[in-house]
């Protein structure tokens, strides 16, 4: 019991320390975000640096310069694509929706009229609530001014450009400096620990690095698969603004619980009610294909890269989202990865012995 009590206090103390660290990170991290992201990308680029040094027998500074400028060039190309193509299509999509608001109102009015006979069979209180909710929705839809909202958003973005430019500049400078001095930073960090603690810390950090990098790689792979399949499907269905709509589908898919069905199924329903059977059937088929491919690929991608099961990962994403909002989508799995690393390093016991 004495040994068990000791391990229990160590475990509780570690958990309390983790919670305090997470709280500190939650409040301090926004101010350190450019440096944290730079460190993360430096760790992501480090394997490529090591391979270049091994393959071409070059010094670290040359390898870092190659990877840094390759990453910089890729970022510029992707940024140009996003700004010129996707953002332009998003603005056009919003303008199209704004122009068709009367038709959307008419469609909802038609649906509401069609189901009135069914609604009247319900209890009077429920009938009143449904009709009142419908009236409030149509009133808000009539008052919706997307062009004004887009204008305000454009103004906000334009005023934030100088700040964004400074943050971007700090990020790239930090990335370059961290990449050049990464080995020295690691050695300096480990020098503050005793040899006995250094071994466990090395295991924890190694597991965290591999799993965290793997987690982000998995998310990029899965998001890329969703975006490409959505884009190809929308092109086949001859949908306008395909790049922008595929991005909207991707954003909905990233959010916990929702998935691509939250975007494609209502759209298919609207298309069917509007008489566009071809588009409705095509969207349903696209939803089925994306869902099946994701269900086949996702466990393999997540399992290979972070060593976590799909169910624990889903639970951590959902709990993190409910507690911390959008940031919790990333923090939840990262916390699960940290606990797994601490168990492997022996900080937490694998089994409870009494």
NORKA-V836193 format. One record per residue. N is the residue number from 1. RES is the residue in one small letter. PSI is psi in whole degrees, -180 to 180 (999 if undefined). Layout:
# NORKA-V836193
{{N,RES,PSI} {N,RES,PSI}}
This chain:
# NORKA-V836193
{{1,x,-34} {2,x,-44} {3,x,-40} {4,x,-42} {5,x,-41} {6,x,-47} {7,x,-36} {8,x,-44} {9,x,-38} {10,x,-44} {11,x,-46} {12,x,-42} {13,x,-40} {14,x,-42} {15,x,-43} {16,x,-42} {17,x,-41} {18,x,-44} {19,x,-44} {20,x,-40} {21,x,-43} {22,x,-40} {23,x,-44} {24,x,-43} {25,x,-40} {26,x,-37} {27,x,-29} {28,x,-31} {29,x,-41} {30,x,-33} {31,x,-23} {32,x,8} {33,x,-44} {34,x,-38} {35,x,-37} {36,x,-45} {37,x,-38} {38,x,-42} {39,x,-43} {40,x,-45} {41,x,-32} {42,x,-40} {43,x,-35} {44,x,-37} {45,x,-15} {46,x,-43} {47,x,-37} {48,x,-39} {49,x,-46} {50,x,-39} {51,x,-41} {52,x,-41} {53,x,-37} {54,x,-45} {55,x,-46} {56,x,2} {57,x,48} {58,x,163} {59,x,164} {60,x,-39} {61,x,-38} {62,x,-43} {63,x,-42} {64,x,-41} {65,x,-40} {66,x,-51} {67,x,-37} {68,x,-48} {69,x,-28} {70,x,-45} {71,x,-42} {72,x,-45} {73,x,-42} {74,x,-39} {75,x,-42} {76,x,-44} {77,x,-46} {78,x,-39} {79,x,-42} {80,x,-44} {81,x,-45} {82,x,-46} {83,x,-48} {84,x,-44} {85,x,-59} {86,x,-46} {87,x,-41} {88,x,-44} {89,x,-35} {90,x,-43} {91,x,-43} {92,x,-38} {93,x,-45} {94,x,-40} {95,x,-40} {96,x,-44} {97,x,-42} {98,x,-40} {99,x,-26} {100,x,13} {101,x,-42} {102,x,-41} {103,x,-37} {104,x,-41} {105,x,-43} {106,x,-37} {107,x,-46} {108,x,-37} {109,x,-40} {110,x,-45} {111,x,-43} {112,x,-39} {113,x,-40} {114,x,-34} {115,x,8} {116,x,-38} {117,x,-35} {118,x,-40} {119,x,-36} {120,x,-21} {121,x,-15} {122,x,167} {123,x,147} {124,x,-40} {125,x,-44} {126,x,-39} {127,x,-44} {128,x,-42} {129,x,-42} {130,x,-47} {131,x,-37} {132,x,-41} {133,x,-40} {134,x,-43} {135,x,-42} {136,x,-40} {137,x,-47} {138,x,-34} {139,x,-44} {140,x,-39} {141,x,-38} {142,x,-32} {143,x,-4} {144,x,126} {145,x,88} {146,x,-34} {147,x,-40} {148,x,-42} {149,x,-42} {150,x,-39} {151,x,-43} {152,x,-41} {153,x,-41} {154,x,-42} {155,x,-43} {156,x,-42} {157,x,-43} {158,x,-37} {159,x,-23} {160,x,-6} {161,x,-45} {162,x,-44} {163,x,-43} {164,x,-39} {165,x,-42} {166,x,-44} {167,x,-43} {168,x,-43} {169,x,-44} {170,x,-41} {171,x,-49} {172,x,-38} {173,x,-44} {174,x,-41} {175,x,-44} {176,x,-47} {177,x,-41} {178,x,-42} {179,x,-42} {180,x,-40} {181,x,19} {182,x,-43} {183,x,-43} {184,x,-38} {185,x,-43} {186,x,-46} {187,x,-40} {188,x,-41} {189,x,-45} {190,x,-22} {191,x,-18} {192,x,-3} {193,x,152} {194,x,154} {195,x,-38} {196,x,-41} {197,x,-29} {198,x,-35} {199,x,-47} {200,x,-42} {201,x,-38} {202,x,-41} {203,x,-45} {204,x,-49} {205,x,-37} {206,x,-45} {207,x,-42} {208,x,-43} {209,x,-49} {210,x,-47} {211,x,-40} {212,x,-47} {213,x,-42} {214,x,-38} {215,x,-47} {216,x,-37} {217,x,-42} {218,x,-43} {219,x,-39} {220,x,-44} {221,x,-49} {222,x,-40} {223,x,-39} {224,x,-42} {225,x,-46} {226,x,-45} {227,x,-46} {228,x,-45} {229,x,-41} {230,x,-44} {231,x,-45} {232,x,-45} {233,x,-42} {234,x,-35} {235,x,-43} {236,x,-38} {237,x,0} {238,x,47} {239,x,134} {240,x,155} {241,x,42} {242,x,-41} {243,x,-44} {244,x,-44} {245,x,-39} {246,x,-35} {247,x,-41} {248,x,-44} {249,x,-42} {250,x,-44} {251,x,-43} {252,x,-38} {253,x,-33} {254,x,-36} {255,x,141} {256,x,146} {257,x,-42} {258,x,-69} {259,x,172} {260,x,-26} {261,x,-28} {262,x,-21} {263,x,-42} {264,x,-39} {265,x,-48} {266,x,-37} {267,x,-43} {268,x,-40} {269,x,-44} {270,x,-42} {271,x,-41} {272,x,-43} {273,x,-26} {274,x,-4} {275,x,1} {276,x,78} {277,x,-38} {278,x,-48} {279,x,-41} {280,x,-48} {281,x,-40} {282,x,-40} {283,x,-38} {284,x,-43} {285,x,-42} {286,x,-43} {287,x,-45} {288,x,-44} {289,x,-47} {290,x,-43} {291,x,-45} {292,x,-46} {293,x,-43} {294,x,-42} {295,x,-30} {296,x,-43} {297,x,-38} {298,x,-51} {299,x,-39} {300,x,-46} {301,x,-49} {302,x,-44} {303,x,-41} {304,x,-33} {305,x,-28} {306,x,-8} {307,x,23} {308,x,146} {309,x,159} {310,x,-42} {311,x,-50} {312,x,-37} {313,x,-44} {314,x,-42} {315,x,-44} {316,x,-37} {317,x,-45} {318,x,-46} {319,x,-43} {320,x,-39} {321,x,-43} {322,x,-34} {323,x,-41} {324,x,4} {325,x,-149} {326,x,-37} {327,x,-30} {328,x,-21} {329,x,-34} {330,x,-40} {331,x,-37} {332,x,-57} {333,x,-35} {334,x,-37} {335,x,-40} {336,x,-40} {337,x,-41} {338,x,-45} {339,x,-43} {340,x,-40} {341,x,-40} {342,x,-37} {343,x,-44} {344,x,-32} {345,x,-8} {346,x,6} {347,x,-43} {348,x,140} {349,x,140} {350,x,-37} {351,x,149} {352,x,121} {353,x,128} {354,x,999}}
